Each structure stands twice: as structure tokens, then as C-alpha cells.
Amino acid sequence: MRTIVCLLALFLTTATASAQRMLAITPDPDVSRVLDLFAAVCERNDKIDGWRVQLLATTDRQKLETTEREFKVNYPSVTVDWVHNKPYYKLRAGAFFTRQEAERLRQRLSREYEGVYLVKAEVDERELLEMY
């Protein structure tokens, strides 16, 4: 009886191992399509060299967020973003192809903000299109 149980256990283990080796997975076509689209979007680089106007550089994040909110209220058509290069938070506005275009915004903003200057930055093509 013990021999039969051992042989039966051995047979089931061998059959299960064989079945696992022969398992083939076919992905759903919709899932494959979404994964391919995601990979294509991630590989695309929509950034180009351009110019922005830096409004503020501070170590105080609350000051940055307050200034950003005020700017968005006063200039809703101008894109604004910030970067964090430790220890500074830098608030930057606009997205321009040329320095001359950015200079016009800098002159306008220098009346309200102290220490405004131009910076070279990688800008999204989408942002550039929104500025024009």
C-alpha cells in the first residue's frame, strides 16, 4: 500500500511538472496594444532647448507655492512651473524658442517681481505651442 501511494505521488508530481513546462501564455491584444503605446510615448522626447523666465529662487517651499498661485491668477495664459535643485526651489514662467521672445516677458514681469532673469531650459513642444 505504501508503495502504491509513493508511486501515485511520484506520478502526480511528474505530471504537474510536465504540464508547467508546456504552459503557453498569449497576451490579450488590447493589453499588448496599450503596452506598445505606453512604450512609444515613453521613448519620445518632446523637449527642445528653449528659454524661460525665472521669477523666484528660494529655500522656502511655501513662498514658492504662494508666488505660483498668485502668478497663475495674474497671468493665466502664461505657463508656470518649478524645479527643485537642492536647496533651492526655482519658479519659472513661459516657454520660448528664442531669448528675445523671453526677454519681452521678463521686462513685463520685472515690474512686479524682483530679480527676474532669463534661463535656458528644456521645454515641452506642447508648452511652446500654448505660448503662441
C-alpha positions, 0 to 999 in steps of 0.5 A, a space after each residue: 500500500 505504501 508503495 502504491 501511494 509513493 508511486 501515485 505521488 511520484 506520478 502526480 508530481 511528474 505530471 504537474 511538472 510536465 504540464 508547467 513546462 508546456 504552459 503557453 501564455 498569449 497576451 490579450 491584444 488590447 493589453 499588448 496594444 496599450 503596452 506598445 503605446 505606453 512604450 512609444 510615448 515613453 521613448 519620445 522626447 518632446 523637449 527642445 532647448 528653449 528659454 524661460 523666465 525665472 521669477 523666484 529662487 528660494 529655500 522656502 517651499 511655501 513662498 514658492 507655492 504662494 508666488 505660483 498661485 498668485 502668478 497663475 491668477 495674474 497671468 493665466 495664459 502664461 505657463 508656470 512651473 518649478 524645479 527643485 535643485 537642492 536647496 533651492 526651489 526655482 519658479 519659472 514662467 513661459 516657454 520660448 524658442 528664442 531669448 528675445 521672445 523671453 526677454 519681452 516677458 521678463 521686462 513685463 514681469 520685472 515690474 512686479 517681481 524682483 530679480 527676474 532673469 532669463 534661463 535656458 531650459 528644456 521645454 515641452 513642444 506642447 508648452 511652446 505651442 500654448 505660448 503662441 
